Amino acid sequence: MQDAQNYIQQHKQRFLDELIELLKIPSISADSAYKDSVIKTAEVVKKQLSAAGCDHVEICETPGYPIVYGEKIIDPKLPTVLVYGHYDVQPPDPLDLWNSPPFEPVIQKTDLHPEGAIFARGACDDKGQMYMHVKALEYMTQTNQLPCNVKFMIEGEEEVGSESLEGFVTKNQEKLANDVILISDTGMIANDIPSITTGLRGLSYVEVEVTGPNRDLHSGLYGGAVANPLNILAKMIASLHDENNHITIPDFYDKVEELSSEERAKMAEAPFNKEAYKKALDIDDIYGEKGYTTNERNSIRPTLDVNGIWGGYTGEGAKTVIASKAYAKISMRLVPHQDWKEITQLFKSHFESIAPEGVRVEIKPHHGGQGYVTPIDTVAYQAASKAYEKTFGKTPIPQRSGGSIPIVSLFEKELKSKTILMGFGLDSDAIHSPNEHFGVWNYLKGIETIPQFYHYFASMQ
């Protein structure tokens, strides 16, 4: 590929301005109050795909939010790359922890991003990384260097479980036919240590409701005489881990794959600075399942975490009540071979069984997905590796991620395609958290590296 760096530098400000305008739109799929903004974002993505060089772009309606489909077919005989991304974002709460408004993007320098980082909700997850592919296409079409066909499938429900995607993929297998799927919704170890994600954890997400008395009660008149749902819920949640932080749900670990000592040794080659990790998070020590390292705990081991808990009086001042109800949202990150539907049922059965008399428990499953491992001996992986070698000057490290992209296993099942995960974000980019950001260097480096993947994949095919 020729002149990629020159092209990027020539259009750098425009590339940043376009992304900033996209980030200004609050496309929060979890909150129906933002429905118009989510739909508006789909329209912007459609417009930008057309401008970048797609010959055909359409907004495909679904039972939920629309999917933007685009394609540039230069020769049906050539290989086809299907790019997947999402234009919806997480809710920005808690707003008071943001240093700048989440939908008013600003570029600020940080220790890890001396060239500046874009601070905004969706900067890294996934608008910034998705938009790298749009600009990479622009570069290849404008310089007449697109070596194969490309299709785009950009959805608006990833942050709420991609509920409409399975039906769309199943009904449009011919439209989506490809030789490899390319996704940038992951990260890398560091700017000077490139890596390719080779594994993703699955997910089971549930909401629990514990009900006691038929109304809130005076804690003086009724305290000690009736079950307090908040107290009960806290005890039930605490019992889900033992003293070694091992999950106590019966049969939970039955299908968990134990990696060999050789595989664990290979993982240990990835650099990890414990003190820097603690400092970045402002914690006194690390914490997790006994017998595993930090990098193993957040990638090859399943987890169970409370994502939210509420009930009773939480306003200013005091109100002495025993709440009628208590609630919690709980997510379980799963490893390959654990079926998310089976795990959800195991959780439901166990949680109901440990509820004491005096309360009623209701479990509401939300969404989930399977884990995924991609082999490193495929042409697509080797092409990605060569692309990083070309632009970073280093061979990338294969690395399993702790995150989940549930639809990856769906793609392999329905489209019979392997997925390559070329992420350019960093763990410190605060995705799903206040002050989410994406390095300007990382954004531009992605635009530079992605065309190299196309080049090597087409030539190696």
C-alpha positions in Angstrom: 0.0 0.0 0.0 1.4 3.4 -1.0 1.1 6.8 0.6 -1.2 5.8 3.4 0.6 8.0 6.0 0.7 10.9 3.6 -3.0 10.6 2.8 -3.9 10.3 6.5 -1.9 13.4 7.4 -3.3 15.4 4.6 -6.9 14.6 5.7 -6.2 14.2 9.5 -8.3 17.2 10.6 -11.3 16.2 8.5 -11.1 12.6 9.8 -11.2 14.0 13.4 -13.9 16.5 12.6 -16.2 13.8 11.1 -15.7 11.5 14.0 -16.4 14.3 16.5 -19.7 15.1 14.7 -20.7 11.4 15.0 -19.8 11.4 18.7 -22.1 14.4 19.4 -25.2 12.3 18.7 -26.3 10.5 21.9 -27.2 7.1 20.3 -28.0 5.3 23.5 -29.8 2.2 22.5 -30.7 1.2 26.1 -32.9 4.3 26.7 -36.0 4.7 24.5 -35.8 8.5 25.1 -32.9 8.6 22.6 -34.7 6.7 19.9 -34.5 9.6 17.4 -30.8 10.0 18.1 -30.1 6.4 17.4 -31.9 6.5 14.1 -30.2 9.8 13.2 -26.8 8.1 13.8 -27.7 5.3 11.4 -28.5 7.9 8.7 -25.1 9.6 9.3 -23.3 6.3 9.0 -25.2 5.6 5.7 -24.1 8.9 4.4 -20.5 8.5 5.3 -20.3 5.0 3.8 -21.6 6.4 0.5 -19.0 9.2 0.7 -16.2 6.8 1.4 -16.8 4.8 -1.8 -19.6 2.2 -1.2 -21.6 1.7 -4.4 -24.6 0.6 -2.5 -25.8 1.6 1.0 -29.1 1.0 2.6 -30.7 1.3 6.0 -32.3 -2.1 6.8 -35.2 -2.0 9.2 -35.4 -4.6 12.0 -37.8 -5.1 14.9 -35.4 -2.9 16.8 -33.0 -0.3 15.6 -31.9 -0.4 11.9 -28.8 -2.0 10.5 -26.7 0.0 8.0 -25.5 -2.2 5.1 -23.1 -1.1 2.5 -20.9 -2.7 -0.1 -18.2 -2.1 -2.7 -18.0 -5.1 -5.1 -15.1 -4.6 -7.5 -15.0 -8.2 -8.8 -17.2 -11.1 -7.6 -14.3 -13.5 -8.2 -12.1 -11.7 -5.6 -12.3 -12.3 -1.8 -14.9 -10.4 0.2 -14.3 -8.9 3.6 -17.4 -8.2 5.8 -16.8 -5.4 8.3 -19.0 -5.4 11.4 -19.4 -2.6 13.9 -22.0 -0.8 15.9 -23.1 2.8 16.2 -25.0 2.6 19.5 -23.4 3.5 22.8 -23.6 2.8 26.5 -25.5 5.2 28.7 -23.1 7.8 30.1 -24.1 7.6 33.7 -22.9 8.7 36.3 -22.7 12.1 34.6 -21.1 13.8 37.6 -17.9 11.7 37.1 -17.2 13.0 33.6 -14.6 15.8 33.3 -16.4 17.1 30.2 -20.0 16.4 28.9 -20.1 12.9 27.3 -21.7 14.1 24.1 -19.5 17.2 23.7 -16.3 15.7 22.4 -13.0 17.3 23.4 -9.4 16.4 22.6 -7.0 16.4 25.5 -3.5 15.1 26.1 -2.9 12.3 28.6 0.2 10.4 29.7 -0.7 7.5 27.4 -1.9 9.7 24.6 0.6 12.6 24.2 -0.9 13.4 20.8 -4.3 13.8 22.5 -7.3 11.6 23.0 -10.9 12.2 22.0 -13.1 12.2 25.2 -16.7 11.3 24.5 -19.1 8.4 25.0 -18.6 6.0 22.1 -15.1 7.4 21.3 -13.6 3.9 21.5 -16.6 1.7 21.9 -17.4 1.6 19.0 -17.9 4.7 16.9 -14.2 5.6 16.8 -13.1 2.1 15.9 -16.0 1.5 13.5 -15.2 4.8 11.7 -11.6 3.7 11.2 -12.9 1.2 8.7 -15.0 3.8 6.9 -11.9 6.1 6.4 -9.8 3.1 5.5 -12.2 2.4 2.7 -12.1 6.0 1.6 -8.3 5.8 1.4 -8.3 2.6 -0.7 -11.0 3.8 -3.1 -9.5 7.3 -3.5 -6.1 5.9 -4.3 -7.5 3.0 -6.4 -5.9 0.4 -4.0 -8.9 -1.6 -2.9 -7.7 -5.2 -3.6 -10.9 -7.1 -2.8 -14.6 -6.7 -2.2 -15.9 -5.2 1.0 -19.3 -5.2 2.8 -20.3 -3.3 5.9 -22.9 -4.3 8.5 -23.2 -1.6 11.2 -25.9 -2.2 13.8 -27.5 -0.1 16.5 -28.3 -2.7 19.3 -24.9 -4.1 20.3 -25.0 -2.5 23.7 -28.4 -4.1 24.5 -27.7 -7.6 23.2 -28.0 -7.4 19.4 -31.5 -8.8 19.6 -32.4 -8.0 16.0 -29.2 -9.1 14.5 -29.7 -12.9 14.5 -32.9 -12.6 12.4 -31.2 -10.2 10.0 -28.1 -12.5 9.5 -30.3 -15.6 9.1 -32.5 -13.9 6.5 -29.6 -12.3 4.5 -27.0 -15.0 4.3 -26.4 -14.4 0.5 -26.2 -10.6 1.0 -23.7 -11.1 3.8 -21.6 -13.9 2.1 -17.9 -13.3 2.8 -14.5 -14.9 3.2 -13.7 -13.3 6.5 -15.3 -11.0 9.0 -13.3 -8.0 10.3 -14.2 -6.3 13.6 -12.6 -3.5 15.6 -14.4 -3.6 18.9 -11.5 -4.8 21.0 -8.2 -3.4 22.1 -4.5 -4.1 22.2 -1.9 -4.4 25.0 -0.2 -1.0 24.4 0.7 1.4 21.6 4.2 -0.1 21.4 2.9 -3.7 22.0 0.3 -4.6 19.3 -1.9 -7.6 19.9 -4.7 -9.4 18.1 -7.6 -10.7 20.1 -8.1 -14.4 19.6 -10.7 -15.2 22.2 -13.8 -13.5 23.7 -15.9 -14.5 26.7 -19.6 -15.2 26.5 -22.2 -13.4 28.6 -25.3 -14.1 30.6 -27.1 -11.0 32.0 -30.0 -11.2 34.4 -32.0 -9.0 36.7 -33.2 -10.2 40.1 -36.1 -8.9 42.2 -36.6 -9.9 45.8 -40.0 -9.0 47.3 -40.9 -9.1 51.0 -43.9 -7.2 52.5 -46.6 -5.8 50.3 -45.5 -2.2 51.0 -42.6 -0.3 52.6 -42.7 -0.6 56.3 -41.7 1.5 59.3 -38.3 0.1 60.4 -39.1 0.7 64.0 -42.5 -0.9 64.1 -41.6 -3.8 61.9 -37.8 -4.1 62.1 -36.7 -7.6 63.2 -40.2 -9.0 62.6 -40.3 -9.3 58.9 -37.6 -10.2 56.3 -35.9 -7.2 54.8 -35.5 -7.7 51.1 -32.4 -5.5 50.9 -30.7 -7.5 53.7 -31.7 -10.8 52.1 -30.5 -9.8 48.7 -27.2 -8.7 50.0 -26.7 -12.1 51.7 -27.8 -14.0 48.7 -25.4 -12.1 46.4 -22.5 -12.5 48.9 -23.1 -16.3 49.0 -22.4 -16.5 45.2 -18.6 -16.5 45.8 -16.6 -18.6 48.4 -13.5 -17.5 50.3 -11.4 -18.2 47.2 -13.7 -16.1 44.9 -14.9 -19.3 43.3 -18.5 -19.1 42.0 -20.7 -21.3 44.1 -23.5 -22.1 41.6 -23.7 -25.9 41.3 -22.4 -27.2 37.9 -21.3 -23.7 36.9 -17.7 -24.9 36.0 -18.7 -28.2 34.4 -17.8 -27.1 30.9 -15.0 -24.6 31.7 -11.9 -25.3 29.6 -8.7 -25.6 31.6 -5.8 -24.3 29.6 -2.6 -26.3 29.5 0.5 -25.1 31.4 2.0 -24.4 28.0 -0.9 -22.2 26.9 -0.8 -20.3 30.2 2.9 -19.8 29.9 2.4 -18.3 26.5 -0.2 -15.9 27.9 2.2 -14.9 30.6 4.6 -13.5 27.9 2.2 -10.6 27.6 3.7 -7.8 29.7 1.9 -6.9 32.9 3.0 -4.3 35.5 1.0 -5.0 38.7 2.0 -1.7 40.3 1.0 0.4 37.2 -2.2 -1.5 37.1 -3.1 -0.7 40.7 -2.0 2.9 40.2 -4.2 3.4 37.1 -7.2 2.1 39.0 -6.3 3.8 42.3 -6.6 0.5 44.2 -4.5 -1.0 47.0 -4.3 -4.5 45.6 -5.6 -6.8 43.0 -8.5 -9.2 43.7 -9.9 -12.3 42.2 -10.1 -16.1 41.9 -7.4 -17.9 43.8 -4.8 -19.7 41.7 -4.9 -17.4 38.6 -3.1 -14.3 37.5 -4.8 -11.0 36.8 -4.6 -11.5 33.0 -6.0 -15.0 33.4 -8.8 -13.9 35.7 -10.1 -11.4 33.1 -9.8 -13.5 30.0 -9.8 -17.3 30.4 -11.9 -17.6 33.6 -15.6 -17.1 34.1 -16.9 -14.4 36.4 -20.0 -13.2 38.2 -20.5 -9.5 39.0 -23.2 -7.3 40.3 -23.7 -4.4 37.8 -26.3 -2.5 39.8 -28.2 -2.8 43.1 -31.0 -0.7 44.4 -34.1 -0.5 46.6 -35.6 1.4 49.5 -34.8 5.0 50.2 -31.8 6.6 48.5 -32.6 10.3 48.6 -31.0 13.0 50.7 -31.4 12.7 54.5 -33.0 9.8 56.4 -36.2 7.8 55.9 -36.5 4.8 58.2 -38.2 2.1 56.1 -38.0 -1.5 55.3 -38.3 -1.7 51.5 -40.9 -3.9 50.0 -38.5 -4.8 47.1 -34.8 -5.0 46.3 -33.3 -5.3 42.9 -29.9 -6.2 41.3 -28.5 -6.6 37.8 -26.0 -9.4 37.5 -23.7 -10.3 34.6 -21.7 -13.5 34.2 -18.8 -13.5 31.7 -18.4 -17.0 30.3 -15.6 -18.9 28.6 -15.8 -21.0 25.5 -18.0 -24.2 25.8 -20.2 -22.6 28.5 -23.6 -22.1 27.0 -25.1 -18.9 28.1 -28.7 -20.2 28.2 -27.7 -23.1 30.3 -25.8 -20.9 32.7 -28.7 -18.5 33.0 -30.9 -21.5 34.0 -28.3 -22.7 36.5 -28.2 -19.2 38.0 -32.0 -19.0 38.2 -32.4 -22.4 39.8 -29.7 -21.7 42.4 -30.8 -18.2 43.3 -34.3 -19.3 43.8 -33.2 -22.2 45.9 -31.2 -20.0 48.4 -34.0 -17.5 49.0 -35.2 -17.9 52.6 -38.9 -18.0 53.6 -40.5 -14.6 53.9 -39.4 -13.3 50.5 -40.2 -14.1 46.9 -37.6 -14.1 44.1 -38.1 -13.3 40.4 -35.3 -13.7 37.9 -35.6 -11.8 34.6 -33.0 -12.9 31.9 -32.0 -10.0 29.7 -29.5 -11.1 27.0 -26.4 -13.2 26.5 -24.1 -14.8 24.0 -21.5 -17.5 23.5 -17.7 -17.2 23.9 -15.4 -17.5 20.9 -11.9 -18.6 20.1 -10.3 -18.0 16.7 -7.4 -20.0 15.4 -4.1 -18.3 14.7 -3.1 -20.6 11.8 -5.5 -19.2 9.2 -4.8 -17.0 6.2 -6.9 -14.2 7.8 -4.9 -14.2 11.0 -1.6 -14.3 9.2 -2.8 -11.3 7.1 -3.7 -9.4 10.2 -0.4 -10.2 11.8 1.5 -9.0 8.7 -0.6 -5.8 8.7 0.5 -4.9 12.2 4.1 -5.9 11.5 4.0 -3.4 8.6 2.7 -0.4 10.5 3.9 -1.1 14.0 7.2 -2.7 13.1 6.4 -5.6 15.6 4.7 -8.9 15.4 1.5 -8.7 17.4 0.8 -10.9 20.4 -2.3 -13.2 20.2 -4.4 -12.4 23.3 -7.7 -13.5 24.7 -10.0 -10.7 25.8 -12.2 -10.6 28.9 -14.9 -8.8 26.9 -17.9 -10.2 25.0 -19.1 -9.7 21.4 -21.9 -12.3 21.5 -22.6 -12.1 17.8 -19.2 -13.4 16.7 -20.2 -17.0 17.4 -23.5 -16.3 15.6 -21.5 -15.2 12.5 -19.6 -18.4 12.4 -22.7 -20.5 12.9 -24.8 -18.7 10.2 -22.3 -17.4 7.8 -19.6 -20.1 8.2 -17.0 -17.4 8.5 -14.1 -16.8 10.8 -13.7 -13.5 12.5 -10.5 -11.4 12.9 -10.5 -8.9 15.8 -8.3 -6.0 15.1 -8.7 -3.6 18.0 -6.8 -0.4 18.5 -8.1 0.8 21.8 -6.3 0.5 25.2 -7.6 -0.9 28.5 -7.2 2.6 29.9 -9.7 4.1 27.5 -12.5 3.8 30.0 -15.1 2.2 27.8 -18.5 1.8 29.5 -17.2 4.3 32.1 -17.1 8.0 32.7 -14.4 9.8 30.6 -14.3 7.3 27.8 -11.7 8.3 25.3 -9.8 7.1 22.2 -6.3 8.2 21.3 -5.9 10.3 18.2 -2.7 8.3 17.4 -4.7 5.0 17.8 -7.5 6.2 15.6 -5.2 7.2 12.8 -3.0 4.1 13.2 -6.1 2.0 12.7 -6.9 3.8 9.5 -3.3 3.1 8.4 -3.2 -0.6 9.4 -6.6 -1.8 8.1 -5.8 -1.3 4.4 -2.7 -3.5 5.0 -4.9 -6.3 6.1 -6.9 -6.1 2.9 -3.7 -6.1 0.9 -2.2 -9.2 2.6 -5.5 -11.0 2.8 -6.2 -10.6 -1.0 -2.6 -11.5 -2.0 -2.4 -14.6 0.4 -5.8 -15.8 -0.8 
